[in-house]
Amino acid sequence: MADDLPDWAKQLQDALEQAGRELGDAFTKAGHILGAQAAMGWAFQGEFDHARTEIAKLPRPQIEILSMAARALATLAEEEAVRR
């Protein structure tokens, strides 16, 4: 059926399929960010089992990013504590 479409319709179909893939990728990335934020929130509340559960859902690259961000946040907090 797609072969019966005029060129403009095929181009539109291709563009919509690409947009769908990109949107799916964006939602996946947003889900990883929300998962990392949830892990930090649980850790902040002292709920480390919940934090571990959230971290376990993340892909390895996101875990590495979360780890770097947590270290940076700890450094910033320590600097602020010294400043006060």
N, C-alpha and C positions, 0 to 999 in steps of 0.2 A: 504494500500500500504506500509506503514511503517513497518508492520509486515513481509512483504516479504523481507526486507533488511537483509543482513548479519550483524553479530554483530559489525564488524568494522564500517560499514556504519551507524548503529544506534548510536554508540559512537561518530562518527564524527558529526552526526546530532545534538546530544545532546550538544556537545561541541560548535558547531556553534550557537545554540539557546542560550546557556549561555553567550557566547561572545556578542551576539546581545543585550541581556538584560543588561549586564555590560556596553556596549557602550552607550546604551540609558540612563542608570543612570549617566554616565560620562557627557553626553551632557546636561542632566537636571541640574546637579551641575554646569557645566560651564555657563549655561544660568542664573542661580541664581547669580553667581559671577558677570557676566556682567551686570545684572540688578542692583545689589548693586553698582557697579562702576558707572553706568549711574546715579543713584540717587545722589551719591557723586559729580559727575561732575555737575549735574544740580544745586545742592545746592551751590557748589563753585562759580557758575555763578550767584547766586541769583535767580534762576528760581525754586522757591519752589513748585509751582503747578506741574511742570514737575517732580520734585523730589518725591513729594507725589504720583504721578501717577506710577512711577517706583516702589516705596516701596509697593504700594498696590498690585502689581503683585507677590510679593515674599511670600513664605510660612512663617508662624510665626517663625520657628526656624532661618531662614535666616534673618528675620527682627531683631531678638535678637542679632545675630552675627554682623549685620551691626551697630546696636546701640552701642555695646561694642567697635567695631572698631572705630566708630566716636568719642566716648569718649576718647579712647586711643590716637587717632590722635590729638584731641584738647589739651590733656595734653602735648603731645610731642611738639606741636606748641607753647604752652604757655612757656614751659621750654626753648625752643630755643629763644623765644622773650626776656625772662629774661636774658639769657646768653649774648645776644647782647647788 
